[in-house]
Amino acid sequence: MSATETRTLIVERNISAHEVLDEALARLAAVEPSVNAFITVDEAHARAQVDALEDRLGKGEKPGALWGVPFSVKDTYDTADVRTTYGSRVFADHLPAEDAELVARARAAGGILIGKTNTPEFAIHVRTVNDLGPETRNPWDLDRTSGGSSGGAAASVGAGVTPIAIGSDGGGSVRIPAALCGAVGLMPSRGAIPRGGGRIGTRRFSSAGPIALDALDAAALYSAMAGPSSRDGLTRGLFPTGLPGSQSLIAKPRMRWVGESGVSGAEPDVVAAAAEAARTFARETGGSVSASSTGMRADEFNSGFYRMMQSDRYSTGGRELLEDTYTASLLTDYARHQFEGAAKLTPDLYSAAIDVQLAAIDHLATLLDGVDVVATPTLGFIAPEIREGGLELPEDARRGFVSFTFLMNFTGLPAVTVPCGLVRGMPVGLQLIGRQGTEIMLLDLAARFQKRVYRLPPSPMETLALGNHQERTRP
């Protein structure tokens, strides 16, 4: 069932939140030895949360939008009394005293945290691999990557463990694994969701975002997390009319198709599947699709983005870890490489990167001129097979993965990915990019796409998690 359906059944007392939690934990046990989506599972903590729901109802509290719905949190966000590692051996035993604000909001809405999902160290790599445990694998094909850096969150949803999960997106880290694992994923506008509650990240490029099988579920989780915060100045005044994403919905979307990223390596059948999905959606809604005369131009903008991202990670804690002999010895090779590279950046390079950022803003404004959304493939290829041995360096590995996604982080615009087909048996995604503050509009378009154009069948791991006798059929 979707999160929305589950919440309704619990509130109407047709099923108990304890039964829902039992099923989620049973699904997790069925798939986790193969998928490796979680770093930490805290059953006792989850059961205590369910018990607390009854007390909250007894005190007259109105059930929230996530009431009794199990969810997971990427292990880059603090969770009170639940181990939070940031994917690093440095913090292998770290137990935060309080939740990140966005996690607290999801719990306040009645969501039941069952555990922390796998992430590369400090969310640095595009594969979900670290030195704490096994790499996360794709629920559609265990020989393939789940992507990164929210690969654990996307794999847990794609495998049917929970209907919703919280990830983070600093260059595509929600959208990329969501697309590879057959899920919906949202990168919100800059300032839509409070920052904080993590370690060693980007100051402006990264945001928490929902991952779900159902776009309406993603909207429910997004709405629970979003809104102004006294702890984060970026959230105040950005959306003066109310909840982020309150812009009017669009019945007949005008779309501009961009099928060229500017980086080589795209697979023609993947790009063609996303293009056909956009055309079909336009026909179904009475909308339109116009082709862009230019691509995303990722090759022009990625070095400036990467330099600013490196500098942020270095100045928010990477420097201290690198300069301490003991903590430096615990870092993954790719994290150490990132911090060492950042230490060599100079003020003039950072200043030049700001000019690149301004040019990227102008470019996206041009792409959006005269249309409601820009449509692209989320990635230009299906999930690659996992290669054993040494990892590619982050700056080399990421280029193809993020070529359609990082510009939204660079410029602060929202984007959603929705599954749009299977290519060679693997899911691929259609990305829709909007203006700032259009999250709800984008999620509405994704929901209508799922209803009228395409709905992905269950993954092999989801079918295993549900059990043959409970195999779900979807419209």
C-alpha positions as CSV (number, residue, x, y, z in Angstrom):
1,M,0.0,0.0,0.0
2,S,1.0,3.6,-0.5
3,A,1.9,5.7,2.6
4,T,-1.4,7.6,2.1
5,E,-3.5,4.4,2.0
6,T,-1.6,3.0,5.0
7,R,-2.2,6.2,7.1
8,T,-5.9,6.1,6.2
9,L,-6.3,2.5,7.4
10,I,-4.5,3.2,10.6
11,V,-6.5,6.3,11.4
12,E,-9.8,4.5,10.6
13,R,-8.5,1.6,12.8
14,N,-8.8,-0.9,10.1
15,I,-5.2,-1.9,10.8
16,S,-2.9,-1.1,13.6
17,A,0.4,0.8,13.4
18,H,2.0,-2.2,15.1
19,E,0.9,-4.5,12.3
20,V,2.2,-2.0,9.7
21,L,5.6,-1.9,11.5
22,D,5.7,-5.7,11.8
23,E,5.3,-6.0,8.0
24,A,7.9,-3.4,7.2
25,L,10.4,-5.1,9.5
26,A,9.6,-8.5,7.9
27,R,10.2,-7.0,4.4
28,L,13.4,-5.5,5.6
29,A,14.6,-8.9,6.9
30,A,13.7,-10.6,3.6
31,V,15.7,-8.3,1.4
32,E,18.4,-6.6,3.5
33,P,21.0,-9.4,3.3
34,S,21.0,-8.9,-0.5
35,V,20.4,-5.2,-0.9
36,N,22.4,-3.7,2.1
37,A,20.2,-0.6,2.2
38,F,20.6,0.1,5.9
39,I,23.5,1.0,8.2
40,T,21.4,0.9,11.3
41,V,18.0,-0.7,12.1
42,D,16.5,0.2,15.5
43,E,13.5,-2.0,16.1
44,A,13.1,-1.1,19.7
45,H,13.1,2.6,19.0
46,A,10.5,2.1,16.2
47,R,8.2,0.1,18.5
48,A,8.5,2.8,21.2
49,Q,7.4,5.4,18.6
50,V,4.3,3.3,17.7
51,D,3.4,3.0,21.4
52,A,3.7,6.8,21.7
53,L,1.2,7.3,18.9
54,E,-1.5,5.9,21.0
55,D,-0.6,8.2,23.8
56,R,-0.7,11.2,21.4
57,L,-4.2,10.2,20.2
58,G,-5.4,9.8,23.8
59,K,-4.3,13.4,24.5
60,G,-6.5,14.6,21.6
61,E,-3.8,15.1,19.0
62,K,-5.1,15.1,15.4
63,P,-3.3,12.4,13.3
64,G,-0.7,13.9,11.1
65,A,-0.1,13.2,7.4
66,L,2.3,10.4,8.1
67,W,0.5,8.8,11.0
68,G,1.9,5.3,11.6
69,V,3.8,5.2,8.3
70,P,7.3,3.6,8.5
71,F,10.1,5.7,7.0
72,S,13.9,5.7,6.9
73,V,16.4,8.5,7.0
74,K,19.7,8.7,5.1
75,D,22.5,8.4,7.6
76,T,23.7,11.9,6.9
77,Y,21.0,13.4,9.2
78,D,21.0,13.3,13.0
79,T,18.4,11.1,14.7
80,A,18.0,11.4,18.5
81,D,19.3,8.2,20.3
82,V,19.7,6.4,17.0
83,R,23.2,5.8,15.7
84,T,24.2,8.3,13.0
85,T,27.5,7.7,11.2
86,Y,27.5,9.9,8.1
87,G,28.9,6.8,6.4
88,S,32.2,7.3,8.2
89,R,34.3,5.2,10.5
90,V,35.1,8.4,12.3
91,F,31.5,8.5,13.6
92,A,30.8,4.8,13.7
93,D,29.5,5.0,17.3
94,H,28.0,8.5,17.2
95,L,24.7,8.9,19.0
96,P,23.1,12.3,18.5
97,A,21.2,14.0,21.3
98,E,18.5,15.4,19.0
99,D,16.9,15.0,15.6
100,A,17.7,17.1,12.6
101,E,14.7,19.5,12.3
102,L,13.5,17.9,9.1
103,V,13.5,14.5,10.9
104,A,11.7,15.9,13.9
105,R,9.0,17.3,11.5
106,A,8.5,13.9,9.9
107,R,8.1,12.3,13.3
108,A,5.8,15.0,14.5
109,A,3.5,14.1,11.5
110,G,3.3,10.6,12.9
111,G,6.0,8.9,10.8
112,I,7.8,5.9,12.4
113,L,11.5,5.9,11.9
114,I,12.8,2.3,11.5
115,G,16.4,3.0,10.6
116,K,19.2,4.8,8.9
117,T,20.0,4.1,5.2
118,N,23.4,3.6,3.7
119,T,25.4,6.4,2.2
120,P,29.0,6.9,0.9
121,E,31.2,8.7,3.4
122,F,29.8,12.3,3.9
123,A,27.7,11.7,0.8
124,I,30.7,12.2,-1.4
125,H,30.5,9.4,-4.0
126,V,28.0,8.4,-6.7
127,R,28.1,4.8,-5.5
128,T,26.7,3.9,-2.0
129,V,29.9,2.4,-0.7
130,N,31.9,3.1,2.5
131,D,34.2,1.3,5.0
132,L,31.4,0.5,7.4
133,G,29.9,-2.4,5.6
134,P,28.9,-3.8,2.2
135,E,27.9,-1.6,-0.8
136,T,24.2,-1.0,-1.4
137,R,22.9,-2.9,-4.5
138,N,20.1,-2.2,-6.9
139,P,16.8,-4.0,-6.1
140,W,16.2,-4.5,-9.8
141,D,19.6,-6.2,-10.3
142,L,21.9,-7.0,-7.5
143,D,24.9,-6.9,-9.8
144,R,24.2,-3.2,-10.4
145,T,24.7,0.0,-8.4
146,S,21.9,1.7,-6.6
147,G,23.6,5.0,-7.3
148,G,24.4,7.6,-4.7
149,S,24.6,9.2,-2.5
150,S,21.1,8.4,-1.3
151,G,21.5,4.9,-2.7
152,G,20.4,3.2,0.6
153,A,17.2,5.3,0.8
154,A,16.3,4.6,-2.8
155,A,17.1,0.9,-2.6
156,S,15.0,0.6,0.5
157,V,12.0,2.1,-1.2
158,G,12.6,0.2,-4.5
159,A,12.8,-3.0,-2.5
160,G,9.4,-2.3,-0.8
161,V,10.7,-2.0,2.8
162,T,9.1,1.4,3.4
163,P,6.9,3.5,1.2
164,I,8.8,6.7,1.9
165,A,12.4,7.6,2.8
166,I,14.3,10.8,3.4
167,G,17.4,11.3,1.3
168,S,19.6,14.3,0.5
169,D,20.5,15.8,-2.8
170,G,23.7,17.8,-3.3
171,G,24.2,17.2,-7.1
172,G,21.5,14.7,-7.9
173,S,21.8,12.4,-4.8
174,V,18.1,11.9,-4.4
175,R,17.1,11.9,-8.1
176,I,19.9,9.7,-9.4
177,P,19.4,6.7,-7.1
178,A,15.6,7.2,-7.2
179,A,15.7,6.9,-11.0
180,L,18.1,3.9,-10.9
181,C,15.9,2.1,-8.3
182,G,12.5,2.9,-9.9
183,A,11.3,5.5,-7.5
184,V,10.1,9.1,-7.4
185,G,12.6,11.6,-6.0
186,L,12.4,15.3,-5.4
187,M,15.1,17.9,-5.1
188,P,13.4,20.9,-3.5
189,S,14.1,24.6,-4.1
190,R,16.9,26.1,-2.1
191,G,15.5,27.1,1.3
192,A,12.3,25.0,1.1
193,I,13.4,22.5,3.8
194,P,15.6,23.5,6.8
195,R,19.3,22.6,6.6
196,G,21.3,21.3,9.5
197,G,21.5,18.1,11.5
198,G,24.5,16.7,9.7
199,R,28.2,16.9,9.2
200,I,30.6,18.0,6.4
201,G,28.2,19.1,3.7
202,T,27.5,21.9,1.3
203,R,26.2,25.1,2.6
204,R,23.7,25.8,-0.2
205,F,23.7,23.1,-2.8
206,S,22.3,20.2,-0.8
207,S,18.7,19.7,0.5
208,A,16.8,16.9,2.1
209,G,14.3,15.4,-0.3
210,P,11.6,12.7,-0.3
211,I,11.9,9.3,-2.1
212,A,8.8,7.2,-2.7
213,L,7.2,4.8,-5.1
214,D,4.2,7.0,-5.3
215,A,4.4,10.8,-6.1
216,L,1.6,11.6,-3.8
217,D,3.5,9.9,-1.0
218,A,6.5,12.0,-1.9
219,A,4.3,15.1,-1.7
220,A,3.1,14.1,1.8
221,L,6.6,13.6,3.1
222,Y,7.8,16.8,1.4
223,S,5.0,18.9,3.0
224,A,5.8,17.4,6.4
225,M,9.4,18.5,6.2
226,A,9.1,21.9,4.4
227,G,8.5,25.4,5.8
228,P,10.4,28.2,7.5
229,S,12.7,27.6,10.4
230,S,14.2,29.9,13.0
231,R,17.4,27.8,12.7
232,D,17.9,28.4,9.0
233,G,17.8,31.9,7.4
234,L,17.5,30.5,3.9
235,T,14.0,29.3,4.7
236,R,12.7,32.6,6.0
237,G,11.2,35.0,3.5
238,L,11.8,32.8,0.5
239,F,8.2,31.7,0.3
240,P,6.2,34.5,2.0
241,T,2.8,33.2,0.9
242,G,3.0,30.1,2.9
243,L,4.1,26.5,2.4
244,P,6.9,26.1,-0.2
245,G,5.4,24.8,-3.4
246,S,2.1,26.5,-3.0
247,Q,2.2,27.8,-6.6
248,S,-0.9,26.9,-8.7
249,L,-1.1,23.5,-10.4
250,I,-0.8,23.4,-14.2
251,A,-3.4,21.5,-16.2
252,K,-1.7,21.5,-19.6
253,P,2.0,21.7,-19.0
254,R,4.2,23.4,-21.5
255,M,7.5,21.5,-21.6
256,R,10.9,22.1,-23.2
257,W,12.8,18.9,-23.9
258,V,16.5,18.9,-23.4
259,G,18.1,15.5,-24.3
260,E,21.7,16.5,-24.5
261,S,23.7,17.0,-21.3
262,G,27.0,18.1,-22.7
263,V,28.8,15.1,-21.3
264,S,29.5,11.9,-23.3
265,G,28.3,8.5,-22.3
266,A,24.5,8.7,-22.7
267,E,22.8,5.6,-24.1
268,P,20.4,6.4,-27.0
269,D,17.7,4.0,-25.9
270,V,17.6,5.6,-22.4
271,V,17.3,9.1,-23.8
272,A,14.7,8.0,-26.3
273,A,12.6,6.4,-23.6
274,A,12.5,9.6,-21.6
275,A,11.8,11.7,-24.7
276,E,8.9,9.5,-25.7
277,A,7.6,9.6,-22.1
278,A,7.5,13.5,-22.3
279,R,5.7,13.4,-25.6
280,T,3.1,10.9,-24.4
281,F,2.6,13.0,-21.2
282,A,2.0,16.1,-23.3
283,R,-0.6,14.2,-25.5
284,E,-2.4,12.9,-22.4
285,T,-2.6,16.3,-20.7
286,G,-3.2,18.5,-23.7
287,G,0.2,20.1,-23.1
288,S,3.1,20.6,-25.4
289,V,6.7,19.8,-25.9
290,S,9.2,22.0,-27.7
291,A,12.8,21.0,-28.3
292,S,15.6,23.1,-26.9
293,S,18.3,24.4,-29.3
294,T,20.9,23.8,-26.6
295,G,21.7,21.1,-24.1
296,M,22.3,21.3,-20.3
297,R,25.9,22.4,-21.0
298,A,27.2,20.4,-18.1
299,D,30.7,20.4,-19.4
300,E,30.8,24.2,-19.1
301,F,29.4,24.4,-15.6
302,N,30.6,21.3,-13.7
303,S,34.1,22.5,-12.7
304,G,32.8,25.6,-11.0
305,F,30.1,23.6,-9.2
306,Y,32.6,21.0,-8.1
307,R,35.1,23.6,-6.7
308,M,32.5,25.3,-4.6
309,M,31.2,21.9,-3.3
310,Q,34.7,20.8,-2.4
311,S,35.4,24.0,-0.6
312,D,32.2,23.7,1.4
313,R,32.9,20.2,2.5
314,Y,36.4,21.1,3.5
315,S,35.4,24.2,5.5
316,T,32.5,22.4,7.3
317,G,34.7,19.8,8.9
318,G,36.8,18.1,6.3
319,R,39.9,20.2,7.2
320,E,39.8,19.1,10.8
321,L,39.5,15.4,9.9
322,L,42.3,15.6,7.4
323,E,44.7,17.5,9.7
324,D,44.2,15.0,12.6
325,T,46.4,12.0,12.0
326,Y,44.0,9.5,13.7
327,T,40.8,10.7,12.0
328,A,42.6,11.0,8.6
329,S,43.6,7.3,8.9
330,L,39.9,6.4,9.2
331,L,38.7,8.2,6.1
332,T,37.9,6.4,2.9
333,D,40.4,7.0,0.1
334,Y,37.8,9.0,-1.9
335,A,37.0,11.3,1.1
336,R,40.6,11.9,1.8
337,H,41.2,12.7,-1.8
338,Q,38.3,15.2,-1.8
339,F,39.7,17.0,1.2
340,E,43.2,17.1,-0.1
341,G,42.0,18.5,-3.4
342,A,40.0,21.2,-1.6
343,A,43.0,22.2,0.4
344,K,44.7,23.3,-2.8
345,L,41.9,25.5,-4.0
346,T,42.7,29.3,-4.1
347,P,40.4,32.3,-3.6
348,D,40.6,33.3,-7.2
349,L,39.4,29.8,-8.3
350,Y,36.4,30.1,-5.9
351,S,35.6,33.6,-7.1
352,A,35.7,32.4,-10.7
353,A,33.3,29.5,-9.7
354,I,30.8,32.2,-8.6
355,D,30.9,33.6,-12.1
356,V,30.2,30.2,-13.5
357,Q,27.3,29.8,-11.1
358,L,25.7,33.1,-12.3
359,A,26.1,31.9,-15.9
360,A,24.3,28.7,-15.0
361,I,21.4,30.6,-13.5
362,D,21.1,32.6,-16.8
363,H,21.2,29.3,-18.8
364,L,18.4,27.7,-16.8
365,A,16.4,30.9,-17.0
366,T,16.7,30.7,-20.8
367,L,15.6,27.1,-20.9
368,L,12.6,27.9,-18.7
369,D,11.6,31.0,-20.7
370,G,8.1,30.5,-22.2
371,V,7.5,27.1,-20.6
372,D,6.3,25.7,-17.3
373,V,9.0,22.9,-17.0
374,V,12.1,21.6,-18.6
375,A,12.1,17.9,-19.2
376,T,15.2,15.7,-19.4
377,P,16.4,12.2,-18.8
378,T,17.3,11.9,-15.1
379,L,20.4,10.0,-16.2
380,G,21.6,9.1,-19.7
381,F,22.1,5.4,-18.9
382,I,20.8,2.5,-16.8
383,A,22.4,1.5,-13.5
384,P,25.9,0.4,-14.2
385,E,27.2,-3.0,-13.1
386,I,29.3,-2.8,-9.9
387,R,33.0,-3.2,-10.6
388,E,34.9,-4.8,-7.8
389,G,38.2,-3.3,-6.8
390,G,39.3,0.4,-6.5
391,L,36.7,3.1,-6.8
392,E,36.9,5.9,-9.4
393,L,37.8,9.2,-7.9
394,P,34.6,11.2,-7.1
395,E,35.3,13.9,-9.8
396,D,35.7,11.3,-12.5
397,A,32.8,9.0,-11.4
398,R,30.3,11.7,-11.0
399,R,30.4,13.4,-14.4
400,G,28.1,11.1,-16.3
401,F,25.9,10.5,-13.3
402,V,25.2,14.2,-12.5
403,S,25.2,15.7,-16.0
404,F,21.5,16.2,-16.1
405,T,21.0,16.9,-12.4
406,F,23.7,19.1,-10.7
407,L,22.6,22.4,-12.3
408,M,19.5,22.5,-10.1
409,N,21.7,22.3,-7.0
410,F,24.0,24.9,-8.4
411,T,21.1,27.3,-9.2
412,G,18.6,26.4,-6.4
413,L,15.8,25.3,-8.6
414,P,13.6,22.3,-7.9
415,A,13.3,19.1,-9.9
416,V,11.5,15.7,-9.7
417,T,12.3,12.4,-11.2
418,V,9.5,9.9,-12.0
419,P,10.0,6.4,-13.4
420,C,9.1,6.4,-17.2
421,G,9.9,2.9,-18.4
422,L,12.2,-0.1,-18.4
423,V,15.2,-0.2,-20.7
424,R,16.9,-3.6,-20.9
425,G,15.0,-4.6,-17.7
426,M,16.1,-1.6,-15.7
427,P,14.1,1.5,-14.6
428,V,14.8,4.9,-16.1
429,G,13.6,8.3,-15.1
430,L,12.1,11.4,-16.6
431,Q,13.2,14.6,-14.8
432,L,11.0,17.7,-14.7
433,I,12.6,21.0,-13.7
434,G,10.6,24.0,-12.4
435,R,11.0,27.5,-11.1
436,Q,11.7,28.2,-7.5
437,G,8.8,27.3,-5.2
438,T,7.1,24.9,-7.6
439,E,7.6,21.6,-5.7
440,I,3.9,20.8,-5.3
441,M,3.3,21.5,-9.0
442,L,6.1,19.2,-10.0
443,L,4.9,16.4,-7.7
444,D,1.4,16.9,-9.1
445,L,2.8,16.4,-12.6
446,A,4.7,13.3,-11.5
447,A,1.5,11.9,-9.9
448,R,-0.5,12.5,-13.1
449,F,2.2,10.9,-15.1
450,Q,2.0,7.8,-12.9
451,K,-1.8,7.7,-13.3
452,R,-2.1,8.5,-17.0
453,V,1.1,7.4,-18.7
454,Y,3.2,4.9,-16.8
455,R,3.4,3.0,-13.5
456,L,6.5,0.9,-12.9
457,P,5.8,-2.7,-11.9
458,P,7.3,-4.0,-8.6
459,S,11.0,-4.7,-8.6
460,P,12.2,-8.3,-8.0
461,M,13.3,-7.4,-4.5
462,E,9.9,-5.7,-3.8
463,T,8.1,-8.9,-4.9
464,L,10.3,-10.9,-2.6
465,A,9.6,-8.5,0.3
466,L,5.9,-8.6,-0.2
467,G,5.8,-12.4,-0.6
468,N,4.3,-14.2,-3.5
469,H,0.9,-14.4,-1.7
470,Q,0.9,-10.6,-1.2
471,E,2.3,-9.5,-4.6
472,R,1.0,-6.1,-5.3
473,T,-0.7,-5.2,-8.5
474,R,-0.7,-1.6,-9.6
475,P,-2.9,0.4,-12.0
